[in-house]
Amino acid sequence: MLRLRSLSSVPAVCLLLLAPLALAASGTPQLQTYFQPELTDATYQQQAYGKVAVKWKQPGKKGLPAVGRKAVVQAVIGRDGKLISAVVSTESGSKAWDDAALAAVKKAAPFPPLPKSFSPPTMDAHFHFAWVAGS
């Protein structure tokens, strides 16, 4: 079973409030990223997270999922940073949201090469694009 390391243990990068849409449907978009536990390089985690965050273009109001729902994109990144695969492993209930989440991960590629301290040939990352209750 894959155990993932949450970016929440890395200061100042665990959560990003993405470009707001006038608080449509009383929600707020969030992106969280989880890496397999062997990847302990905080700089790499921040870079991968940041690349996806800047490529995220959330759909308009009609494409929003219900509050509390999320799309999870599971990505496999090669040693050279090439995106080997990316799939929506958890659907949000909104095809537009899911498609936008997958597009963000694909457009973020290539990622930085994997750190020398990370020995496996590939690395798994899960990108969670959530629509959560607004504050």
N, C-alpha and C positions, 0 to 999 in steps of 0.2 A: 504494500500500500504506500502511495506517495504521501510523505509528510511535507508540508509546506512551511516555509519560514515567512512570517508576516513582516512586512516592511514597518509595522508599527513599533518594532524594537529599534528602528533607526530614527534618530531624532529629526524632527522638522520635515519629514517626507511621508509620513504614514498615510496621509489623507489629503486629497486635493478637492476643493469645491470647484467644480468646473464652470465654465461660462454660464452664468445664470440666465434663465428665461423668466422674466417677470413672475417668479414663484408660481408658475402654472401648476394647477392642481395641488396646491399646498405642498409642493415637494422641492427637493434640492438634489442636483446630481452629485454623485461622489464616485471617485475612482480609488480603489485599493488594489495593491499588488502583493502577491504572495509568491515566494521563491522556495525551491527545494532547500532543505536545511543545510546542505553542504555548501551552499553559496552564502558565505558570511561577509563578503566584500560590500560594505555599505555604499561606497562610491559607485560601484557597478549597479547596485540596486537602484540608487537614485537616478543614474543615467538612463537605465531602461525604463523606469517609471516616467521620467520626464519626457522621453521621446514619445511615449504613447499619449501622455496627457496633452501635449501640444498638437497632436494629430486628431484628437477627439473633437468631432463636430456633432453635437447632439441634434436629433431631429426636432422639427417644430412641435408645437403643442399636440398635434394629432398623433405624433409618433411616440409620445411618452408612455411608459408602462404605468401600471397602478403603483401607488406609493408602497414602498417596501419590497418591490420586485427588482431583480437585477439580471443582467446578462453576465455570464462568466466566459471569458475567452481563454482557452488553454493553448499556450504556445510552447513550442519546442525550438530552442535557439542553439545553433551549432557553435563549435569552438571559435570559428571565424566571425561570429555575430550574425550569420545568415539565418533568416527565419526558415526553419525546416518545415514547420506546420503550424497552423492556427485554426482552431475550430471553436464554435460556440458550444460549450459543454453544458451550460445551463441557460435556458431561454427565459426571457423576461416577460413574455406574453405580448410583446410588441415587436413585430418583425422589423420595423424601421429602427428601433432601438438596438436590437440584436445585430442588424446589418451595419449600423454605424459603429458599434463596438468592435466588430470584427474588422471593419475597414480601418479603424484607428490603429490597431495592432499591425495590420499588414502595411499600412503607410509608414509606420515608425521604423520598419526594417530598412536597411540592416541595423542591427544593434551593435554596440561596441563588442569587440572580441571578448570572449570569456577570460576572466582573470587567470593568471598563471597559477595562482594558489588553488584554483578549482580544477580537479583532475578529470572528472567525467567528460566524455566527448560532447555531450549535449546537456542542456539545462532546461528544466521545466519551469514555467512561470504561469500564474493564473492572474488575469486582469479582471477585476470585478467592477462593472459599471452599474451602479445602483441608483435608484430614484427613491430617496428617503424623505420622511416627513420633514417639512420645513420648520425652521425654528421661529 
